[in-house]
Amino acid sequence: MNSLKKAVVSILFAAVCAGGSAVEITFGPYLQQVGEHEAVVVWGTDVRSVSWVETAPDDDFHFYAEERPKYFQTHLGRKVIGTLHRVKVDGLQPGTTYRYRVFSQEVTEEDSYQVSYGRVASTRVYKKEPLRFTTIDPSKRSIRFSVVNDMHADTAKMANLLRGVRRGDTDFVIFNGDMVSHMDTRQQLMDGFVNKAVEMFASEVPFYMVRGNHEGRGVLASSYPDYFPASTGMPYYAFRQGPVFFVVMDGGEDKPDSDIEYFGLNQMDRYREDEARWLKEVVGSEEFRSAPYKVAVVHVPPFGDTWHGQLHSQRLFVPILNEAGIDVMLCGHLHRHLYVEAGGENGAEFPVIVNSNVDLLEATADDRSLEISVRDASGREILHHSVER
């Protein structure tokens, strides 16, 4: 095919695509890693697209009172073309609410010297209010958050437990691992819990993801950071909201690396050793030391059984957390409720609350105390734990 015929075919192909069915947003948007000065917005499209987020202050002016800033996902100085979109919005102010909208423009053709575009998909921009998010603020006087874990794709149970989550009332939700039983496809992951979270709150109330041992399984497992990005680039990270500093950890798998279930692919021991070095740096920081309350969150409790992963975590993590003065640890994994006092046989000098897979953990914190309540699906309180200033 000569160059003229090729050019004509390319133009016709682009015209057909532009006039055909529109690009669609297939999941999201949902908020990740909302910090003091940034937030990450994640969503997907059915075709390869260039995507961006537009933001506006939460004021009395219409979103389109002026041209709003655009934030793109870039890599090596180029805008990313793909079907999974992770856009970091930065340069923000702490404790501030912003309106936002997401956009994706289909790329119908891409070669070395020609890129052609099709239609644009977006969150509803004319007949629906923009979405909103609020950046975190270490100086905030009080916070409220909710925790569920071990849902294993039971979205009905998750929805019932989190039915009270609302923007302006709940700062964030923590998904403390095993939200799915494995990560094999994008659709399975979205259907497992993300779509339900978006339907309920996740476009405006962020969730902070804790990797469970089951999120480490499946052909999509290595893509975990693409869907749940963190500032460290790893599933473990830390942040402070209001008076609470959160250390989000990854206990990894529960069996030895050589177990046949892992097909020779795991190196969790070395991974946890690297994490322990990171943990020492975090708890040595001024931001950690100055926080009134210090909470560790990890899916697999570093005690309670003689499985290898728990024993290894106990040896690596517990001495560091003891020295750091952690106030409480929040765990899952056991599918049952368990409260372990500080100073028990596990060697932890802090209390550990293991939430079951049928209960909701809710917490509030202010300048007087950190109050943690565990409630069953009917709302009946089955545990109350207080940390006084």
N, C-alpha and C positions, 0 to 999 in steps of 0.2 A: 504494500500500500504506500503510494507516494505521500509526501508531506502535506500537499493540498487536500487530498482525500482524507488523510488522518485528521487534519484540522477541522474539516467539515463534519466528520463523524463525531469528533469530540464536542463540537458546538451543539449538534443535534442531540447527543447523549445528555449533555447538561440541560438542554431545554426540556427534554422529556422528563428528567429527574425533577427539575424545578416545577414542572407542571403536574407531576404525579402525586402520589400520596406523600404527605408531609412527614418529616422526621418527628419521632415521638420520644418523649421522656418516659422511660420504662420503669424507673424507680427513683425514689428521693423527691426532692433533696432532703438530706439529713445533715445535722450539724455535728462536727467532730472537733475536738481539741480547741474549744473556745477558751481563749486565754485573756490576759489583760489587754493586749494590743492586736490580737488576731483571732480569726476563726476560720475553720476549714469547712467548706460546703461540698458535699459529695452527692452525685446523682449519675444516672445512666441513660443512654439513648440506644435506639434500635439500630442506628447506622453510625458510621464514623463521622465525627463532627469536631468543630472547634467550639469551645464553650467558654462562657464568662459569667461573672456575677456583677450586677450593678447594685450599689448601695446608696442610701440617702439617710440623713438624720431623721430621727423620730420626732418631727415637728409638725407645725400646722400647714406647711407648704405641700402641695401635691408632689407626688414622686417625680412627675415630669415638669416641675416648675423650672427646671434647668437640666442641662445635660449632666448625668450622674457619672461618677468614676466607674471604670470597668476594670475588673481583675480577671486575668487569664491564668490558666495552668500553663506553665512554661517549663522547658527542660533544655539546658544548654543554649539558652537565648532564643529558643523557638517555641511558638505556641504548639501545644500538644494536640494531635489529632487522634481520636479514639472513641470508644463507646463507654468508658468509665471516666468520669470527670471529677477531679479533686482540685478545687480552687481555693487558694489561701487568700483571704481578705486581711490585709494588715494595715498598719498605721492608725489603729483605732485607739480610743481612750478607755481606761478602765471603768467598769460599772456603768456603761453607756449603752442605751438601746439604739439599734440601727434597723432600718427597713431594708429588705433586699429582694431581688428577683434574679432568677437564673435563666440563661439563654444558651441554646446550642444551634449552630448552623452546620447543616450537612455539608460534607466535602464529597462532591460527586466524582471528582477526578484529581489525581495527584501524580505528577511525575517530576522530573528534575527541573523543568522550567515552566510548568503550567499547573496551577491549582484552580479548580472550578468549584463553585459553591451552589448549593440548593437552598431549600427553605430553612426557616428558623423555627425551632420549638422553644417554648418558654413556660414558666409558671404563668398563670393567668394574670395579665398585666393591665387590662382595662376594666373588667367587670368584677374584680376581686381585690381586696386589700392586699398590699404587699406582705410578705412574711417578715417576721421580726426575730432578732436575737439580741441578747444582752451580754456584753463582755464581763468576765469575772473581775472581782475587785478584792484584793487582800484586806482592804480597810473596811469592808462591809461589816456592819455590826452583827447581823444574824443571817443564817442560811438554813435551807431545808433541802434534803435530798432523799431519794428512794433507791432501794437495792433489791433486785431479784436475780436469781441464778438457777441454773440447771433446768431450764424450760424445755430443752431438747425439742424445739420446734412446736411446742404446744402453745399456739398463739391465743387460743381462747383462754387458757389459764393465765397467760401473761397479761392479756387485756383486762381480765377481772382484777388481778392484783394491782395493776397500775391505773385503774379507772379514775383515781383522784388526782393524777398528775396534770397540772395546768401551768401555762406560762404566767409568770408574775407571782406564783405561789411556790412552785418547785424550781430550785435552781438548776438541778440536773438529775439524771437517773444514772445509776451504775448497773451495768449488766455484768455480773460477777461470774462469767464463764459458763461454758456448756449450754449456750443458747441454742445451738444445733448439735446434732450427734456426729457430724462430720462436715467437711467443706469440699464438695465435689463439683458443683456448678454454681454459677452466679444466681440462677433462678432459684435453686434450692436454698441458697443462703438468704436471698431476699424473702422468699416465701416463709422461711423458717422463723424470722422474727423482725427483720428490718422493715418490711412493708407495713406490718401492723404497728410498729413503733412510729413510722412516718404518719400513718393514718391518725394515730392518737395524739402525738406530741412532737416527734423528733425533728420536724422542720423548724420548730421554734424553741423547744427545750432540748438541749444537747444531751446525748448519752455518752458516758465514758466507758469504753469497752475494756474488760479484763479477759485475757485469753485463758480459756479453760483447756484441759487436756484434750477434749474432743474437738476444739477448734484447731488443734495441731494435727488432725487426721484428714485425709482426703486429698485429691489431686489439686484442689484449690488452696490447700493449707499454706503453701509458700507465698500466696498472694494476700495473706491476711493484712499486711500493712497498707496495701492498696485500698482496701475498703475501710480500714480502721487506722488511719495514720496517727502518728504521735511525733512529738518534737524530737524524741531520741532516734526515730527511725526504727524502733524496736517495740514489741508489745508491752514493755515496761517503761514507765515514765512517772512524773510527779507534777503536782500542781497545787496551788493554794487558792482557796475561795473563802473569803471572810476570815474567821479565826481558825480555820482548819487547814492543816497541810496534809495532803493525801499522797501516800507513796503507793503507786499501783504496780504490783509485782506480777511475775509470771512464774508459777511453780513448775511449768512444763509437764511432761508425761509422768505417769506414776510407776511405770515398770522400767527395768534396766534397758539400756540402749540396745542390747543384743536380743531383746525379746522378738519372737517371730512375728508379732503383730506389727512391728515397725519395718519389716522387710529390709533391714540393713541400712536404713536411711537416717536414723536418729543419732544425734550427738548432744543429747540434752544435758549430760553432765558438764561438758565444756561450756555449754550455753549458760547454765546456772552459775558456773564459776565466773564467767564474764559479768553476769548480772550482779553477783555479789560485790565485785569491784565497783560497779556503777553505784550500788546501794551505799557503800561506804562514802562515796563522794557526795551523794545527795544528803545523807543525814549529817554530814559535816558542814553543810552550807549554812550561811547566816539566815537565809530564808526559812530553812527548816527549824533551826534553833530558836528563832524569834516567834514562831507560831504558838499561840496559846494551846492548841490541841494538835495531836499528831496521830493520824490514822493510817494503818497499813491495810491494803486490800489485796488479797490473793485468792485465787480459786481453790487450789489444793492446800488444805491446812498442813503446816509443817510439823505434824505430829498425828497421833491418834491411830496409827497403824504401823505395821512393819514393812510396808511396801517401799521399794527403793526410792521412788521420787520424794516421798514424804520424809524419809530418813535423811536423804541428801540435802533437802531444803532445810531441815532442822539443823543440821551441822553447819550449813553455810550462812543462813539468814538470821536465825534466832539470836546468836550472840551479838550480831551487829545491831539488831533492833532492840535488844535488851540494853545495850550501852547507850543507844540513842534516846531511850525514854519514850518509846511508843505508848500511847494511852490505851489503844484497843486495836485488835486485828479483826477484820471481817472476811469470812471465808464461805465456801460452798462445798460442792463436790460429794459430800456424804449422803445427800438426799434425806437428811434428817436434821432436826434442830439439836444443837449442842452448845452449851455454855461452859467454858473452862475458865476457872478462876486463875488469876495471876499466881505464879509460884508453884504450879502443879508439876507433875512428873515429866511434862514435856520440856521443862527447862525455860519456859517463857515467863518473863517477869511482867507480863501484861496479860489482861484478859483477852480471850478469843471467843468471838461469837460466830458459830457456824450456822448459817441460815439454811433451812430446808428448801426443797423444790416446790413447796406448796404454800409458803408464807412470804410476806412482804416485810422487809426491814425499812423503817423510816427513821430519820434522824434530824434533829435541829441543833443548832449551836449558836450561842451568843456569848457575851462577855461574862456570863455567870456560870454556864455549864454546857456540856455536850450531852444531849438526851437521845438515847437510842431505844426504839420500840420495835418489837417484832409482833406482827399481827397475822392471824390466819385469814383465809379467804372471806370469812364473814365479818372481819374487822375486830374480832376479839383479841385483846392483847395477851400474849403468852410469855413475854419477857420485857422487862424494862431495865435499862442499864444507864447509870449517870456517871459522868466524869465532871467533877467540880473544879473550878479554877482555883 
